[in-house]
Amino acid sequence: MNDSPKRPRIVRNDYRALHPPTSGDWKPSLAVSVVIPAYGSQDKLDLTLAALAAQTYPSDLMEVIVVDDNSSPPLRLPELRPEHTRLIVTTGESWGSAHAVNTGVNHANGQVVLRLDADMVAYRDHVEAHMRWHHTADYLAVLGHKRFIEWEPERLTPEQVHEKVLVGEAEALFPIEDSLPHWIEGTIADRAQLTAHRTDNFRVFIGASGSVHRDFFKTVGGLDTDLRLGSDTEFAYRLAQAGAVFVPETTSSAWHLGMPQMLQKFDAGRHQRVPYIAQRVPLHSMRRTAPPRAWRVPLLDIVINVKDANAAEVDACVAPILGGPDGDARITLVTGQGPAPQDRASILAGDGAQLRLVEELYDTEARVRVSSEAPEPDPAVPYRLLLPKPVPLRPNSVGKMLTEMERADAGLLLSALPDAPPARLERTAAFARARHITGGDGLDQVVAGIWGASNYTNLAAAEADGTVFEPPAPDAARRFARRFLNAQQRARLRSFLKR
C-alpha cells in the first residue's frame, strides 16, 4: 500500500481525528475509478451514467468502468456519460456482482475505487464527498448515503437527470416523502455515526456506494466470488480485519432506483445468505447460538509452544477448549522440531516419546494441528492467543479472556503465567492497522496507542487464592479411583478436580 503516505493513527473507529479538506482550500490529487457492476436494466444504467457525467470531481481524475456481467441483450454505453468511461464484459467462467466488481478493479487505474451500483443516481458532489475522506488516510472504507425510491420506467430521461444533477438539484428528482432510508442508517445513528467502536461496524458497508483505496482492496483480496449473495458483507468483514476505519459519508446522497431486495424478499434472502456468511465471518450473530462445530474461519487461533511439555500437560490445556464453550477455535501445537522418531530407543523415553503421544491424541481432531513452527497470523481470524507453554485451563477460560478484551475494548490483552512470558491475546484488526501504519516496528506500543492494551489475571485454572491448580499425581490418582470408587464416584471426583 504505497499510493498514499497518509497513515494517521486513528483510535479504534473514531475518524473525527481526520479533517477532510474543504472546497475553499482543496486541490484534489487522487484519481478515482468508479466501478459499476451491471446486469441488464439498460434504462437504469443510462440514468446512473447521466448523473456521473455531472459530478464536481475533476473529470481528468475520474474514470468510470461499467462491467457487463454477460447481460442479454448486451449493455451499451449511452451518449450521455462521463468523459472517461469504458465498458468491459466479464468472462463466462463466473458470474455475480462479486466477480464483476473484481473484474472492474483489475482494469482500474485510479488510486481509489468507488463501487457504485447500476441503479444509483448520485448527487452532484457524491464522488467528491467520498474523495475528500480518501485524501486524509489510505485505509478508510467510505460508505455513501442513499435513499430508496420505487422505480417507474420512463419516468425520467437521462437528459432530465443530468440537468437536475448539474445544477445541484438532484434531491428534487423524486419526492422525499415517497422514499425510504436504508436500515443501516439506524445502526450508524445508534453508534454516533460509527465513531463508537463495535466489532460489527463492518455490517453497514454493503453495496450500492462504497469506496476504498485500490491497494487496500487488493491487499484484502477483493470480493469472494464463491458468494452469490452477501459478498459485500464478507468483504467488509475482511476490510475490518485488515484495520480499516469505516466512515459514513452523509454530506451528499444518491437515489436508489427500486426498493432493496432484502425488503421485498427478506426471509428468502436471509436463508440464502446466513450459512455462507456465518462460515466466513466468525463475528456473525449466528455463531453465538449455533451448536458446536468446525467452521471455515474460526473465531480464535490459539498457538501453544509445547516444545518442553509432556502429553498430559498439553491435554490439560487443549481438552477443555475443545470440549467446552470455547471450541470455536483452531489450535496449533508448536513443537520446535520435526516429526517424532520411531526407533526402539525412544518408545518409552527420549524426545520423541511425548511428541508421539501428542500427535496421537489429536490425530483425527480437525481443529488441532501439530507444527514445527508457529504459523503466520491469519488475517481472517478475529483473535489470536499465544501461549508460551501449555497451562491448565477450565472449559470457559479462553472465553472469559475474550470477554475481558471486549469489555476493555483492547487490542492486546496480557496474562501473566508462572515461570514463563505472559500469554498474549491479540485483536487481528488492531495489529493489522499497526502494521499498516508503521510497517512492522513497535507493534505493541502502536496497538496500545490506537486500540489500548490491558492485563488479565485469570487465564490458568486457579483456586480462590489465585494459585495455579495442581492436579494429583495421575498414576496414584487413577490407582486410588479404580480400586476404591465406583463409576459414579469417579465421575464426581473428576468434576470436583476441574472446579
N, C-alpha and C positions, 0 to 999 in steps of 0.2 A: 504494500500500500504506500506508494511513493508519490502519487499525484499531488497530494496536498500536505504541506508541513504543519497544518493546523491541527494539533492534537492537545487541546487544553484538558486539564484534569477536572472532569465533571464528576461530582459526588453522586453516586447511585444514578437516579434519573432526573436530577434537578438541573435541567437545562437553563434555568434562569441565570446561571453564570455567564451564558452566552449573550452577546449583544449584536444581533443581525444589523447589517448596515441599513441606513435609511436612504430614501431616494435622493435626498439633497447632497449626500457626500459619497455616493457609491458608483464605482465603475466596475461592472461585472468582469470577471476574468475566466470563469469556469464555463466550459461547453457542456451542454446537456443533450442527451439523446432521449427523446420521448418515444417509448416503445409501446405500440398498440397491438395487442393480440386480438385477432378478429376472426369470426366465423359467421358468414352470412350477414344479413341486415345492412346492405349497402346504404340504405337511406339514413340509418343512424350514423354510420361511419362518415357520410358526407357532412353531417352537421358537426360531428366531432372535429373534423379537419377544418371546417369553416371557422369554428371558434379558435382553433390553434393558429390560424392564419392572422388573427387579430391580437396576438399576445404582445405584451410590453417588453418581454425579454428580447435582447438583440437577436435579429434573425441570423447574423453570422456566427452566433454562439449556440444556435438551436437547430437540431435536425430531428426529423420525425421518421420513424421506421414502422410501417404498417406490416404486420406479419399475418398473411392469409393462411389460416390453418386448413388448407385444402377445401375451401368453400365451393359449392356448386349451385349456381354458376360462379366462376372465379370473381373475386373482388377486383375493382379497378380504382385508380386514383382519379378523383374528380378535378376539374379545372381549378376550383376554388380550394386551395390548400396552401400550407406553408411553403416557403421558397425551397427549402432543402428537405424534400420528402421522398422516401423510397418505399417501394412495395416488394416484399420478399414472400415467397411461397414456401411453406415448410415441406420437408421431405416426407415420404409416406411411411417411414418406419415407426413413427409415433404420432400422437395427436393429443390435443388438450391444451389448455391455457398455459400450463407449466412449460411444455415443450415449445410453445410459440414464444413465450417471454424469453426463455433461454436462447432461442434462435435469434431473436431480435438483439439481445445483449451481445451475442457473439459477433454481430455485424455493427455494433455501436462504436462511434468514435469519441463520444463525449466523456468527460471525466465523471459525470453524474448521469445515472439512469433514472428516468421518471416513467414508471409503468402507469399507463392510462388506458382504461377500458374503452372499447369502441362504441360505447353508448353514453359517453360523457361529454357534456357541453361545458367547457371550462370558462370561468370568468376571465376578463382581460388580463389580470395580473396573477393568474393561477400558477403559471410556470415560474414567474419571478418570485412569488411568495415562497415556493419550495427552495429556490436557488439562494435566496438571502441566507437561509439557515446553513446551507452546504458551504458557504464561503467562510463560516465560522469554525467548522470542525469537519473532519473527514470520516467520522464513524457514527453519523446520525442516520436514523430511519425516520423520514418526514412523511407524515400522513396528511393527505389533502382532505379538505372538508367537502361535503356534498349533501344534496337533498334529493329524495326520490319523487318522481312525478309520473303519473300514468301517461303512457305513450300513445299518441294518436297519429297514425301515419298521415303524411302530407299536411300536418298542421302548420309546419314551418318549412320554409325553403332554406337552403344553405346561405343564400344572399341575405335573407332576413336575419338569420343568426349572426352572420358576420357583421352586419351593420350595427346591431344592438351591442354586440361584444366590443366592437371597435370604439364606440363612444362611451363605453363603461356602463352600459345599462343591461348587462346580462341578467340581473336579478328580475327585470321586468318581462323576461321571455315567458314566464309561467306565473300564475297566481300562487303566492307563498302559502295561502291557506289550503290549497289543494295538494300540497307536498307533504312528505314525511321525512323526519330525520332518520339517520341510521342508528341502530341500537347502541353502537359504540359510543355515541355522544354522551349517554348516561354514565357509562363507565369512566370516560375521560373527565366528566364533571365531578364525579364522586372522588376522583383521585387527584384533585387540584390540578387539572389539566396535565395529568401524569407526572407532575413533579413529586408526588408522593409515591415512593417506590413500592411496587408489588412484584412478586416473581412472575406473575402472569400478565404484566403490562403488554407483552407482545401480542396478546389476543386482538388488540384493536388495529393492528397493522395488517389489514386484509383488503385485497383487491382494489379496484376502481381507480385510486390515485395514491401512489406511494413512491418515494424516491430514496435512493442510496447512492453513495459513490460506487462507480463501476468496479474498482478494485476490491472494495469491500464485498460487493455482490459475488465476485469470483472467488474471493478467499473463503467465503461461507459455502460456496459450492453450487450456487444457483438453486432453482426450484427442483423438487423431486418429481421427475416425470412419471414415476410409478403411481403417483396420486392423481386420479382424475378429478377428485373433489377435495377441497381442503389443503391444497398445496401451498396456498398463501399463508395459512396459519402455521404450517410446519416450517416454512421458510422463515417466517417471523420469529419462531422459537429459536432457530439456529442463529439468526441475527442477534438475538438476546444473549445466547451462549457465547457469541464472539465479542460481546462487550458493547453492543450498540446502545445508543441513547435514543429513546422514542419521543418524537416531537410532534404533537398535533398542531398543524398549521390552520389557524382559524381566521386570519385576516382576509382570506379570499375563499371562494367556494366554487361549486360546479353543480350542474343539473345532471342527475342520472335518469336517462330516458327509459322508464319502466321500473316497476316495483321489484324489490330484491327477491331472488329465487327462494331464499330461506323463509321469507314472509309468506310466500304462496304455497310452498311445499315443505314446511318446517319439519314435520315428523319424518317424512321420507328422506329429506336431505340429511337430517341428523343421524338417522340409522346408517346411511351410507358413509358418512364421514367418520364417526366416532371410532370404530375399530381400527381404521387406518391411522388416524391421528394419534390415538392412545398408544399404539405400538411404538411410535416415533417421538412422542412428546411426554416424557415422564411426569411433567407438571400438570398434565391434563387431569381434571377432576375425577374422571372415571377410574383412574389408577388408585385413588384413595379408598374406593369402595369395592373394587374388583377382587375376586378370590385370588389367592397367591398363585403366581405362575411366572415363567420366564418370559421377559419382554425383549423385543428387538433392541430397544435402548433402555438400559436400567436407570433407575433414579440415582444410583450411587456406585462409584468404582471404589473398591477397597483394596489397597496394596499392602501386603504384610510381608515383612522381612522374616523369613523362617530359617535363615542360614544356621543358626546355633540352637534351634528348638527341636524338641522331640515331638513325636506324633500326638501324644496326649496334650501337650501344651497347645499345639496347633488346633486340635479338635475343640478344646475348651474355649477357643476364640471364635472358630468358624461355625461350629454346630449351632450355637444359639442364634446366630444371624440367619442361617438357612432355615431353621425350624420355627422361627418366631415371626413377629410382625415386621422385622427389618429385612425380609427376604427379597425385596426388590433391589437387588444388588448384584454386582459382578465382582468376584474376589480373585485376585491374583496373588499366588504364593510365590515369593521371590526367593529362590534357593541360593543364588550366588555361585552355582556350579552346574555342570552338565548332568545328564541322566545318571541315576544311581547305578553303581557297578553291580554286576550279577555273579560275582565269584564266590567260591565256598567260604573264603576267609571273612567275608562281610555279611554273612547271613544273619548272625545274631549281634554283631557289633560292627564298629567301623563307621565311616561317614555315610555309607550308603544304606545302612540298616533303617534308620529313622526316615530317610527320604523315601525309601520304597514303601514304607507304611503310609506315609502321607499321600503318595501317588495312588496307592490302592484305595485309601479311604474315599477319595474324591474322583475316582476314575470315571464314573458314569454320571457325575453331578455336572450338568451343563453350566451352572453358574460359577464354577471354580475352575481355574486353570493354574498350572504349575509352570513357572518360567525361570530361567536362569538370571534374567534381568528385569528390572521394573519397566513397565510399558510407558510410552509417552501418554500424556493426558488426552483423553478422548473428548473432542470439543462438543460432542452431542450430549454428554452426560453432565447433569447439573452440578453434582458434588463429587469430591474425591477425598477419601480418607486414607492417610498414610500412617501405617503403624510400624515403628522401628523394630518391634518384636511382637509375638502373639501375647495377648493379655486375656485373662478370663473375663468373659462378658456375660451379661444377662440377656434374655430374649429381646429386650427393648433398649439396650444400652445405646446402640447407634441411633435409634430413633429419637431418644432424648437429646443426644448431641445435635442432631439436625434441628430439633425444635428450639434448642437454645440458640443455634446460629440464626434462625429466622426471628426469634424474639429480639435478639440484638441487632438484626439486620446486618450481620457482619460478613465480610468477605473471607476472613480467616479466623478459625477457632482452634486454639491450642489447648491440649490437655496433658498435664504432667503425668509421667509414668515413672515407677521406681526403677532406678538403675538403667535409664535409657533416655534418649532425647524425647521431647514431647510428641504425642500424636498430633497430626495436623488434619483438620477438616477444611478443605478449600472449596470456595464457590467458583465454579468454572468461569462464569461471566466476569467476575472481578479480576481474576488472573489473566483472562484473555485481554481485557481492556488495559491492564497494566503492561502487558507485553506490547500491545499496540502503541501505547503512549511512549514507552521507554526503550523498546527494542530488546528488553530482557534483563536489564540491570536493576538491582534493588527492588525486586518484585514485592517482597513482604512490606517494605516501607510504603511503596506506592499504593498497594491494596489497602493498607491501614489508613492512608490519606483519603482515598476516593470511596472506600466502602466500609472501613472500620475493621478492627481486629478485637478479639475477645478471648477470654480464658474460660476453661471448663474443667471441673474438678472430679467428675463422677463417671468417667468412661469405664474404668475397670470395675468389675464386680467388687463391692466393698461392704463391710459391716457398718453398723451405725457410727462407729468411732472413726471411720474413714480408712482403716487399714485394709489392704488388699486381702481378699478372701483366699485362704489356702486350703484346698480340699485334703482330706486324709490320704495317707499313702494308698494308692489304688489297689495294690495286691492285698494288703492287710484288710482294707475295707471290703473287698469282694469276698475274701475268705470268711470274714465275720458274717456278712449278709447272707451268703449261701448256706452257712452252717446253722444260723440261729433265727433267721427271718423267713417268713413265707413271702409269696409274690406280692401280695398287697402291702405288706410291711416294707418290702424293699422299694416299692414304688413311692411310698410315703417318705422313706429316707432320702431317695433321690430328689424328691420335691423339696424337702427341707434343706438339703445341701445347696440347692440352687437359689435359695432366697437371698 
